[in-house]
Each structure stands twice: as C-alpha cells, then as structure tokens.
Amino acid sequence: MINWEENQIIFCRSIDFLKEEKNLLIQLKEKSGKDLIIDCSLNILPLKSIKFIETFQRNSNYCFVIIIPLGMKHSYPSEWVVVPTKKEALDFIVYEQMQRDLGI
C-alpha cells in the first residue's frame, strides 16, 4: 500500500512496492514528482527493481530514501540515501524540502 505521509511524502514498504510498482510510477509522473521513501527493513529489493525510480526521482529533483538495516547498507550504491529508520528518512526529506524551498 502506498501512503502519503506529512509534507507530501510518499511512503511504501518493499513488499507493497513490488505489488504497486506501476501504480507508483504513474502517481509520481502525474503529480510531477514527490519525495519518496521505500521501507526495505523487512525485505531487501533487488537493485534493478528500484533503479528506474531512483533515476526518475534524481532527475525530477525529489528525494528518494531507502530504509534498510545498517548491516545491509552495502546492498545499494553508496550515493543513494539509505537510513535505518522511518524517522530518519522523514527527517532527511524534511530538511531537503526546506533547502529546496530556500533555493539552496
């Protein structure tokens, strides 16, 4: 299930991402992009499954944050934003949104 969090942030769990991938892409495109968090704390997604979305988010100048356990951080490219908790993911995006709003 894809959820809208505070500050227009899209949040979904990895298992829901796999089920809703096409719907998520449509939502991101229709809404001209939004910041996105995918929670992979229970299921690590294959890199190929999320590479397109990471590129889409980067090109749209919106955040893409992945939640994974610290020990699994090596599973994704080092330039991606990977954090261990939902709170840290939300904090990161809120900070980035403030910088965007200020034109930084």
N, C-alpha and C positions, 0 to 999 in steps of 0.2 A: 504494500500500500504506500502510495506517495502522499506525504503530509506536508502541509505548509506550516512552517514554524514562524516565530516572530520575525519581523523585519524582512518579509518576503523571501524567506529562505526555504528551499525545497529540501526535504529530508526523506530518505528511504533506506530501508535495510537491504542488505545484499540479496537476500532471497527474493524480496519484492522487486528489486532492480531487475533481476533475471526474468521475472514474470511480466514486468511492466516496461521493459526497455524501450519498445517502440512508442508507447504512450508517453513516456518521459521525454523522449526526443521531440515528439510533437508538441508537448507542453512547453519545453524550453524554446523551441522555434517560434511558436505562436505568441509567447509572452515576451519576445525579444530578449530572452535570456534572464535568468535569475541565478542567484548563488545556490550552490548545490552541495549537500552532504550525503555521502553514502556510508552507511554503517556496516563495515565488514568485520565487526568484532566477533561474530559467530561463524561466518562463512567468508573465506577469502575468495574474491573474484579473480578469474583469470585476467591477465593484463589485456588481452585482446578484447575482452568484453567491455572494458571501460576506456580504452584508448581514444576512441572516437569522441566520447563525451568530454574527456579531459581536453582534447584539442578544441572542440567546439566551445567549451567554457573559456579557455585561454584566449581564443580568437575573438570572443564576444566581450572580453574584459570583465568576466564574472568569476567568482571564486569556485573552486572545486576542492573539497576537503574529504579525505577518506579517514574513517575511524577504524583503526586496527590495533591489536595488542602490540605493545612495544617490541616484543620479540619477533614480530613478523614484519617490521618496518622495511626490511631488506627485500620484501616481496614486490615492492613498487619502485619506480625510478626515484632517485634522490631529490630531483627537482619538484616532485609533487608534494603537496601539503598533506602530511599524514600525522594524525594525532591519536592519542589513546582513548579519549572520552568525548562524548557529545558536547559537554560543557566547553571543552577546549575548542572544539570545532565551531560552535556558536560564537565564542569569544573572538576567535580568529576572524571570522567573517564580519562580525560587527565592527571590528577595528578596521578591516579593509574597506567596508562600506563608508565609514567615517572619512577615511583618506580619499575615497572616490568623490564624496560629497564636497570635500575641501579642494579637489582638483590636484591632489598630490600624486 
